[in-house]
Amino acid sequence: MPDGSQKVEAIEQKELLVLEAKVIPPDGIELPVNWGDLGLQLIDSGVIDKEKFMAIYTNREDVSESDKKLLEESSNGKIIMTQRNANFLLNLFWALGLGNKNEILEKGPMTDQQYGGADKFASTGGWTLARGDAMDHYSKHSFVILTSSQQTLVERVSQNIYRPCCGNSAYFPDCNHGMAMLGLLELMASQGVSEREMYKVALQVNAYWFLDTYLTIAKYLETKGDSWQKADPKEILGPNYSSAAGYQKILSQVSPPTQRGGGSCGV
C-alpha cells in the first residue's frame, strides 16, 4: 500500500493535471488567424530554409502532416496550437516576426545604438534557419502589411506583453519568444482581431511556450482566491506577472508545480 507521502504526491499530481488542463487545454486552441500561404512566402523569400527547418524535427513526433502543410500549401486556414506543436509554431512565428517589414524593428529598441546593433540579439543571431544570414531578412519582406491604425494597435499591445525569459516586452523582441509574439500580433492585427482578443490569445500562446511559468502563476492566483479562467489576460501578460522580475516575485510567494516544460531561447 502507498505510504502517506505517496498519497500526497498522487493528490498533488492529480491537482496539477487539473490545473494544466485549465492553462493549456489538452485539445489545443484555435488561433484566430488564417495562415494562407505565409509558409510558402517565408520559404520563397529565404527567411526559412526548409531543409534546415525540417531537419530540427527529424525523428520527432511533435510535427504532424497538418503542421507541415503550413509550410507547403497555400490555402491554410486557422491554426490549432497544442502542447505537441507549440515549438514548431514558435519557430514559424519567429521567422514571420523577423522577416516582416515593420517600424518596431526599424525604429524601436532593437536598433538602439547602446546595444551595438540589431544583429547582436538572440532573436537575430540565433535564427540559423534562413538562407544566408538572418540579418539579410531582418524587416525586409512585406508578408503582413498593416494600416496605420493596425500598426498603432500592434505597438500598443506589444508594449504590454512580457515573457518570463527576460525583462523586455514584445516591443523589444530580443529573443525568439518576443520576435514570434510580434509576428503573431502583426498577423492578428492585419486580420481584424480586436485588442481584447489579441491579449487573450497572446496569454494562451505564452502559456504553451512557458508552461511551468503559467502553471505557477495559475497556482498563485488560486492561493489569492482568484482563478486562471477569470484573470485579466492583459494584467497577467504585464510586467508584474510575466516579466522575469515579476515572475520571480511570484515564485517567492508560491512553490512551483512539478516541472512540466518550458521554452528555450534557441531554435
Secondary structure, 3 states (H helix, E strand, C coil): CCCHHHHHHHHHHHHHHHHHHHHCCCCCEEEEEEEECHHHHHHHHCCCCHHHHHHCCCCCCCCCHHHHHHHHCCCEEEEEECCCCHHHHHHHHHHHHHHECCHHHHHCHHHCHHHCCHHHCHHHHCCCCCCCCHHHCCCCECCCCCCHHHHHHHHHHHCCCECCCCCCECCCCCCHHHHHHHHHHHHHHHCCCCHHHHHHHHHHHHHHHCHHHHHHHHHHHHHCCCCCCCCCHHHHHCCCCCCHHHHHHHHCCCCCCCCCCCCCCCC
